[in-house]
């Protein structure tokens, strides 16, 4: 009798452990890990040519991902207005020599071509972000750009898809608005940003992933979970056979 009770006790303990193991493995197997990069504002500095504008500022909000831009243009700007965006990697070794910082990304285009959607050279990275954001702004939607007050409320960096080749680090970003003069660039507006790119790992459940159609391309799964889950099922079947006996 005592021996029979001992056997039943061991079987019950094994059953309980197996159920716990199976439950834990199932939960882990159902989770999905999304790896992506995010960028945020750290500081912002602006400079204006008072022959064309009186005020220009970018205000960073508390979450560091959203900013508001204000520009006061005092005269009509020419249609050949250009924009030069430069992104430089910033490291501790380069703080004393910022001119030696490597350029990670640079693009130059005419503002009017962008506003009229004639330029699609960089459609894979910067253009979709700018065009999506500018729709809800009070920035000009075409040329010529007249003298007026312009605002861009809610410029959200979370909408910007960060290229995978950019390492996690701080970056100096310069956005130069200029008028081409022979071989030189006459400054109209200049924005200098210090930004930071970080890798983010977020674990979501299948229910959450249904609302993120882009998630499958970023899913990282652990192949060991399938084997562990199968082993737990086999162990449970064996224990159930013992109990039936």
N, C-alpha and C positions, 0 to 999 in steps of 0.2 A: 504493500500500500504506500509506504513511504517512498519507495523507489519510483512508483508510478507518479506520485505527486511531484517528485523532483524532475522527472522527465517532462511533465506537463508545464512546470514552471520554466524550465529552460526553453521549451518550445514557444511559450508565450513571450518570453524576453526576446527571443530571436525574431519573432513576428513583429513585435513592437519596434525593434531596431531597424528591421527591414523596411517597415512602413515609413519610419522617419527618414531613412536613407533615400527611399524612392521619392518621397515628397520633396526633399531638398534638391535632389537631382532634377526633378521635373521643373522646379522653380528656376534653377540655374539655366536649364536648357531652354526655357521659354524667354529668358531675357536676351535682349539684343543690345550691342554696344555700338553707339554712333560716335565716330571720331571726326571732328571737324575743327577748323581754325576760326578764331574770332579776332577782330581788331577793335581797339578802343582809342579814344582821344586821351592824351595826357596834358599837352599844353598847346596853345595857339597864339601866334603873333601875326599881325597884319601890317601892311605898308601900302600907302596910296600915293599916287601922283595927283597933287591938288589941282593940276590943270584939267583933270578929267573927273575927279571924285573928291568929296569932302570927308566921307565917313565910310569905314569898312571894318567890320568886326565879326568874329565867330565866337559865340558863347557856348561853352560845353556844359551839358546838363550833368546832374549828379551821377547818373548811371555810367557816364563816360562813353556811351555808345551813340548818343544822340546830341546833335548840335543845331543851333539856329544861326543863320547868316543874315547880316544886314549890310546893304550897300546903298550909298547915296551918290548917284551919278549926276554930274552937273552940266554935262554937255553931250550931244549926240556922238556916239562912237562909230568909227569907220567900219565898213564891212569886212575889211581884211584883218580884223582883230584876231589875235592868235592866243592859244592856251598851251602852256608847257607844263606837264606834270612829271615830277621826278621823285623817285622813291629810293632813298639811300639807307643801307644797313648801318646801324649804330652799335658799336661795341665799346667796352671799357677802354680798349687800347686806342680807340679812335676819337675819344672825347677831346684830347688835346690837339688832334689834327683832323678836324671834320672834313677838310678838303680831300683827304685820302680815303674817305668812306666809299666803298664800292657802290655803284649804281645798280640796283636790283631790277628796276623797272623805270622806263621813261617813254612818254608818248607826247607827240606834238600835233596839234590840229587847229583848223580855223573854227572859231566859235560859230560863225554863221553856217558852216557846213554841218556842224553838230546840231544846231537848232533846227535846221531844215532836213535833217536825217540823210544828208548826202554822203556822209563818211561812215563806213562800217569796218574800218581796218582793225579795230580793236573790239569787235563785237563780243568776243568770248570772255572778256573780263570787265573792263571799265564802263563801256558804253551802256550795257543793260542797266547797270546800277544807277548811272547818272540820269538816263532817260526815265527810269521808273520814279526816281526821286523828284525830278524837276517838274513832273506833271502836277503835283500838289503844291508846288511853290508859286510864289508871285514873281519869279524871275522871268525875263522876256522869253517868249516862245518862238521868236523869229527876229529877223533883221529888217531895218536898222535898229540898234539899241538906243532908245531915246533917253534924254535926261529925266530921271525919276528916282523914286525911292523903291528899292527892291528888297524883298525878304524871302528867305528860304527856311521855313519853320519845319523842324523835325527831320533834318538830314540824319538818317539812321544807318549806321555802319553795319548793323546786323543783316541788312539786305545785300551787303557786298560779299560775294563769293571769293574767298582768299585762295589764290593759286597754291598748289601743294609745294611748289619749288621754293616758296618763301619760308625761311627758317623762323623758328620762334625767337623773337628778339624785339628790340625797339628800333623804330625807323624814323628818319627825317623825311617828311613829305613837303615838297615845295610845289605850289600851284601858282604859276606866273601868268598873268594876263598882260598881253603886250601888243604894241603896234610895230610891225616890221619896218625898219628904217635902213635901207640898203643892206649891209651885212650885220646890223645891230638890232637889238630889241629895245624899244622904248617902253619902260614900265608904265603900266596903268594901275594894276592891282597886284599885290603879292601876298600870298598866304603861306606861312611856314608852320607846319604841324609836327609835333612829336607824338608818335603813335606807338602802340605795342600790339604785337601779334602773339597769340597764345593758342596752344592746342587744347581742345576741350573734349573730355570723354564723358558721354552721357548714356546711362543704361536705361532703356525704356522697355515696357511690357508690350506684348503683341497688340493689345488694345490701343496703346498710344501710337504704335508704329503704323496702324491702319490709316491714321490721319496724316502720315508723312510719306507720300508716294516716292519721295526721293531717297528714302532710307535704305532700300535694298542694295544700292550701289555702294553704301558705306558700312554695311553690316559686317561685323567681325564675329565669327562664331568659333566655338571651341569644339573640334571634332571628337574630343574625349568624352563629351557629355553623352553622345549617343551610345557609346560602348558601356558607360557606367549605368545609364538608364536601362539598357538591355540586361545587364548583369543583375540589376536589382529585380527586374521582372522575373528572371529565371529563378532567383533565390526565393522570391515570394511563392512561386508555383511549387517549389520543392517543399517549402514549409507547409503549404496548404495540403499537400499529399500526406505529410506526416501526421497532421492533425486529423485527417479523415480516417487514418488507420487506428 
